[in-house]
Amino acid sequence: MPVPKDAPRPFERHPKHGSIAAKWTYRDAAGEVLGYACRFDRADGGKTYQPLTLFREDATGALKWKWKAWLDPRPLYGLDRLAARPTAPVVLCEGEKAADAIGELVPEYVGVTSPNGSKSAGKADWTALRGRNVVIWPDADTPGREYADAAARLILASGAASVALIEPPANAPEGWDAADALAEAWPQVRVLGLVAGARPLVRPEAASPSPKAPAASSEPATGESGKRGPGRPPWHDTLLALTADFELWHTPKKMTFASVPMPEGHRENWRLSSEAFSRHLSLKAFEDTGRIPSKAAIEETVRILEAKAIAYGPCRKEWLRVGQQGGNLYLDLGCDRWHAVEIAPGKTPRILESHNLPFVRPEGMLALPVPEFGSERGVEELRQFVNVSTETDFHLIVAWVLGAMRYASEYPLLILNGEQGTGKSTLSRILRSIFDPHAAEILAPPKEDLELFVLAQHTHLVVFDNLSKIEGWMSDGLCILATGGAKASRAMYTNDGLSILEAKRPVILNGIPSLADRPDLAQRSITVRLRPVPEEERITSEEIQRRWEDAAPRILGTFLEALSTGLKTVEDVKLDKLPRMAGFARFVVAAAPGLGLDGAALCDAYLANQNELADVAFDNSPVAVAVLAMMESVPGGEWIGTATQLLDALSHADVTTERTRNSFGWPKTPQLLGTQMVRAAPALRKRGIDARQRKSGNIVWEIRKA
């Protein structure tokens, strides 16, 4: 019975063991006190436990506290928690401290224990667990296992819906329990994985309900609604059994996936949190049981699988359309059977009909044609679709495609310039179709940098159409995409969670004006100019599509063979002069012979294109032009001063016109000037002007003629 309000105060000391070192309060379902479990620390370093309960004397009716246990059957520790959360799963531990730890380790579960240690499982009242899903977390020792086995039999006999037994980690020390896991700061996902891996126990045929257990419900099972009838295992047990042959894994950013074997013999990689995975799980459940699991059951199962994927699954970097492993390149063909192409050094590429490569497929990815190898037409077959003015521009596009098809450390941007009617959008679609077709072929430019990085999560090739200009923030974002980087922002619905979007992608931009105006973007770009299409050469979009569908398999095969050539010889390529995107340049030189092209000439064309873009970027930088003009008249070819002094010097009428000073691109503050000087420094250096910052008390600029 609960302790009455007029009861005397409980003892603070034990006549033999001394002061109480720790005390746990046992409460009933309404939260009223039933008694205490107390711990005493001994002088030899050991511990002693004693129950403290209230008794009423028959003769006098007096209430007295005694160092004695409750009469059998004894109440569980955590009855108030069970009552507060009637549908929550339960973790049974050995000891009150371990039961309390469950609330911090896995808040989704209710932690309970029985009083008086490992030898007293048979004296506890387990009827409070009737209808509950129970997981037993035993201490890692022989008494702990014996307690778990005895408790499991009694809990099943009392009418629990299910009972499962955790296997402590193999390297756990003697007596290790949930409280130790909390002290070791186990992350929640690891604990969930341990709990999810608990071994379900089968209800014995002869098991009968405890005499104190209420009669079983006669409510019939209702399979159509997905509800569980008497004796039916909980949905998450059924669903987990259906996923037993799935391989769970996670990425370095803790995204979780399942490699799912399909009836056709191949495997597909699905993100566990995706709608596609939930649909597949629902279908398997319906086919296996004839019932449809609820949304809550699916979500609970997915959470368990995510915990297992992170705690026990291997860590892999996911691949989007392209990947690299063991010196080979791989291309996902995007077909229903998840076929991939393996490109090995110096060998004819081969199609893999079955593999365990970590390819993932966001929504919108389309299938590539089956490549045809050994085409006599070679890369020349692409020429009919590329409307450029010069042979050099055609070869630059070919080089860019080679670089973009790789799993690489850097990707130059391709900028397609041309007046209205030159087929910029059409060529963008064609180039995308070579190796990364997508439902969203070309996109309008993003409105913020976060949107840019979100788009890059869903496609290997990013294509933006009809740009009139590139804002500063977008230029910075494109530079990050070219060489790799991340965008971090606060995770939604959290106060301190961090969401990190990481990407490195090839990009196509098209527009009428020059788009690589800033020096840092120009260094990462290839710009090609398209010619106007004469009326007599124009054909319909339908005809272009028909021709492309015929040629695409051979063009894809030709580029894949060239990639094989590049892999074979790239380590032998030595360039006299390394451009900014040096890895790209080396690979293009190595792969060019596979297309019948001169690698050295192709590299020269790329360097010339970069120099041309650098000149354009220089001319579009009013600060760079002003510094060059100022240095023409500086005595001794050296100028030193602060950013404020430099802004005054550059703003002089002999150096910069009033129209330039009033333009949008002219820096209005020393701070803005400093930023623009850092961007202009590489372009100035190519013109013989060395501009550097130096800190000597104040930050000063040192500008010298080289």
Buried (B, 14 or more C-beta within 10 A) or exposed (E): EBBEEEBEEBBEEBEEBEEBEEEBBBBBBEEBBBBBBBBBBEEEEEEBBBBBBBEEEEEEEEBEBEBEBBEEBBBBBBBBBBBEEEEBBBBBBBBBBBBBBBBBBBEBBBBBBBBBBBEBBEBBBBBBBBBBBBBBBBBBBEBBBBBBBBBBBBBBBBBBBBBBBBEBEEEBEEEBBBBBBBEEEBEBBBBBBBBBBBEBBEBEEEBEBBEEBEEEEEEEEEBEEBBBEEEBBBBBBBBBEBBEEBBBBBBEEEBBBBBBEEEEEBBBBBBBBBEEBBEBBBEBBEEEBEBBBBEEBBBBBBBBBBBBBBBBBEEBEBBBBBBBEEEBBBBBBBBEEBBBBBBBBEEEBEBBEEBEBBBBBBEEBBEBBEBBBEBEEBBBBBBEBBBBBEEBBBBBBBBBBBBBBBBBEBBBBBBBBBEEEBBBBBBBBBBBBBBBBBEEBBBEBBEEBBBBBBBBEBBBBBBBBBBEEBEEEBBBBBBBBBBBBEBEEEEEEEEEEEEEBBBBBBBBBBBBEBBBBBBBBBBBBBBBBBBBBEEEEEEEEEEBBEBBEEBBBBBBBBBBBBBBBBBBBBEEBEBEEEBBBEBBBBBBBBBBBBBEBEBEEBBEBBBEBBEEBBBBBBEBBBBBBBBBBBBEEEEEEEBEBBBEBBBEBBBEEEBBEEEBBEEEEBBEEBEBBBBBBBBBBBBBEEBEBEBEEEEEEEEBBBBBBE
